[in-house]
Amino acid sequence: MVQEMVPSYLKACKFRKELDDKTIKAYRIDLTQFWKFIGSKDPQKKEIEEYITELHKKYKQKTVKRKIATLKAFYNYLEEEEIIEENPFHKIKSKFKEDIVLPRVIPRKDIERILNYMYFNLKNNRTDAKCLRDIAIVETFFATGARVYEIANIMIQDVDLNTGIICFMGKGGKERYIQIGDRRIIALLKKYYKQNKSIIDETGYFFINQRGNRYTEQSMRNMLKRNVKQAGIERNITPHMFRHSFATYLIEEGVDISCVQQLLGHSSINTTQIYIHVATGKQAEILKHHHPRNKMKIVTYE
């Protein structure tokens, strides 16, 4: 039975494909859901199509697409390992019409307000190591556009404090290097490291908590939420919104989309193109004020 091959497939995902634990967990959930619907039999085209129909009834298109992609990847594995002779997904066609969900971007004035509050707080609490660490994290959010779990898992050997280059381990175990361009932020990271050098060197993680352990993703979310509230901002702001803002504002400043793709670590430029939609407001403003037609003396006879 092909169901018995699920543990072997997940093991291959971890050690051969080097997928991260969150992706493997999602695969496990999707495959468990599939077999719960199918039962103990080896499904054929008809049963799989019935399952896909049920998915469309329960979930949004994006979720359905992901769950089907999990099944396709599993059956491709079975075919490659010659466990099955015929892959039923070769005969199944799925079309998706997804609504475009635009990334939520933090207004520039709110980013300024958060950082100004945190620096003011640091000025008045110079001996508080948490203040220095927290602002170093938030500056890294916006300076790199990295995912929160990537920042939480930065190791000391991943950071070159002389050049400001950080190596991030992204999805699928893919490495990418991002250089922080602002010397003030690099100086801040140096100061943070100097203050916590012995503990950081011992634990290996660059961002640590008060107990000397890795500063977790959830702790970073809670820290940001607390500072946003204390800065007097009512909107909900998450670490991932800094990633969206990083990409959107770079595109607004004229950075080529392929460059933004590399900075974000997207495997496909189609994923990055969503930020073009978000940046259209800036484009409209540019055309309104800088298009040469605006300076031409044209008699329209109206």
WOSULCOR-V500526 format. One line per field, one symbol per residue. burial: # if it has 9 or more other ideal C-beta (glycine too) atoms within 8 Angstrom, else .. Layout:
burial->???
//
This chain:
burial->....##..##.###....##..##.###.##.###..#........###.##.##.....#.######.##########....#..###..#..........#.##...##.#######.##......#.##########################.##.#..###########.#.#.#....##.######..#..##..#.#####....##.#.###.###.##..#.#...#.#.############....#.###.###...#.#########...#..#................
//
